[in-house]
Amino acid sequence: MASLRLMLFSLCFICLTCLATSTLNQETEFECVSMYTQSALQHPQMKNHQIQTKPSRELLSMLSTSNDDTITKIVSEGSEECPKGQVPIHNPKTSVTNNFIYPQQFTKEGT
């Protein structure tokens, strides 16, 4: 009985690993959205949030005292280019986790 459970668990783990690997290999898509209309700022607790558009003093001091380009690479690496006043929002093609957790989330009319 225990070996049957172990086999089933192993098979499920292999299937989930394959699904996760296939979604990691997909190209990522970005959409440029206005800085003030991004979905993260629509939450009620973010109503009075001030958006910081300039780098903080701490970041500028780290960049100025850095001897190598490591921090500069981290800051600029992978950043998606958008027009001024807009931010890149990641739009995954598919999300295995969300499909399992919320399978019927957007099927109703009006949502």
C-alpha positions as CSV (number, residue, x, y, z in Angstrom):
1,M,0.0,0.0,0.0
2,A,2.8,2.4,0.9
3,S,4.6,1.7,-2.4
4,L,1.4,2.4,-4.3
5,R,1.1,5.8,-2.6
6,L,4.8,6.5,-3.2
7,M,4.4,5.7,-6.9
8,L,1.3,7.9,-7.2
9,F,3.0,10.8,-5.4
10,S,6.1,10.4,-7.7
11,L,3.9,10.4,-10.8
12,C,2.0,13.5,-9.7
13,F,5.3,15.2,-8.8
14,I,6.7,14.4,-12.2
15,C,3.6,15.7,-14.0
16,L,3.6,19.0,-12.0
17,T,7.3,19.4,-12.7
18,C,6.7,19.0,-16.4
19,L,3.9,21.5,-16.4
20,A,5.9,24.1,-14.4
21,T,8.9,23.6,-16.7
22,S,6.8,24.1,-19.8
23,T,5.5,27.4,-18.5
24,L,8.9,28.6,-17.6
25,N,10.1,28.3,-21.2
26,Q,7.4,30.5,-22.5
27,E,8.2,34.0,-23.6
28,T,7.2,36.7,-21.2
29,E,4.9,39.5,-22.4
30,F,4.8,43.0,-21.0
31,E,2.1,45.6,-21.4
32,C,2.9,49.3,-20.8
33,V,0.2,50.8,-18.4
34,S,-0.1,54.3,-17.1
35,M,1.7,54.6,-13.8
36,Y,-1.4,55.8,-11.9
37,T,-3.8,53.2,-13.3
38,Q,-1.8,50.1,-12.7
39,S,-3.8,47.4,-11.0
40,A,-1.6,47.3,-7.9
41,L,-2.7,50.9,-7.0
42,Q,-6.4,50.1,-7.2
43,H,-6.5,48.5,-3.8
44,P,-8.3,50.6,-1.2
45,Q,-5.2,50.7,1.1
46,M,-3.1,52.1,-1.7
47,K,-5.5,55.1,-2.2
48,N,-3.1,57.7,-0.8
49,H,0.1,56.1,-2.0
50,Q,2.7,58.4,-3.4
51,I,4.7,57.0,-6.3
52,Q,8.4,57.5,-6.1
53,T,9.7,58.3,-9.6
54,K,13.3,59.2,-8.7
55,P,15.8,56.8,-7.2
56,S,16.2,56.9,-3.5
57,R,19.2,58.5,-1.8
58,E,20.2,55.1,-0.6
59,L,20.3,53.6,-4.1
60,L,22.2,56.6,-5.5
61,S,24.8,56.3,-2.7
62,M,25.2,52.6,-3.3
63,L,25.7,53.2,-7.0
64,S,28.2,55.9,-6.4
65,T,30.3,53.9,-4.0
66,S,30.2,50.7,-6.0
67,N,33.5,49.7,-7.5
68,D,32.0,47.3,-10.0
69,D,29.0,47.3,-12.2
70,T,27.1,44.6,-10.2
71,I,24.5,46.9,-8.7
72,T,24.1,48.8,-12.0
73,K,23.5,45.5,-13.8
74,I,20.9,44.4,-11.2
75,V,19.0,47.7,-11.5
76,S,19.0,47.8,-15.3
77,E,18.9,44.1,-16.1
78,G,15.6,42.8,-17.4
79,S,13.9,46.1,-17.3
80,E,11.3,46.5,-20.0
81,E,11.2,49.8,-21.9
82,C,8.0,51.8,-21.7
83,P,7.3,55.5,-22.5
84,K,7.7,58.0,-19.8
85,G,4.8,57.9,-17.3
86,Q,4.1,54.2,-17.9
87,V,5.3,51.0,-16.2
88,P,5.7,47.5,-17.6
89,I,3.1,45.0,-16.3
90,H,3.9,41.3,-16.8
91,N,1.2,39.4,-18.7
92,P,1.8,35.6,-18.4
93,K,0.4,33.6,-21.3
94,T,-0.7,30.8,-18.9
95,S,-0.4,30.3,-15.2
96,V,-0.5,26.7,-14.1
97,T,-0.9,27.6,-10.4
98,N,-3.8,30.1,-11.0
99,N,-5.5,27.6,-13.3
100,F,-5.5,25.0,-10.5
101,I,-6.5,27.3,-7.7
102,Y,-9.0,29.5,-9.6
103,P,-10.3,27.4,-12.5
104,Q,-13.5,29.3,-13.1
105,Q,-12.6,32.7,-11.8
106,F,-13.3,34.7,-15.0
107,T,-16.1,32.7,-16.6
108,K,-19.0,34.6,-15.1
109,E,-20.4,37.6,-17.0
110,G,-19.5,41.0,-15.6
111,T,-16.3,39.9,-13.8
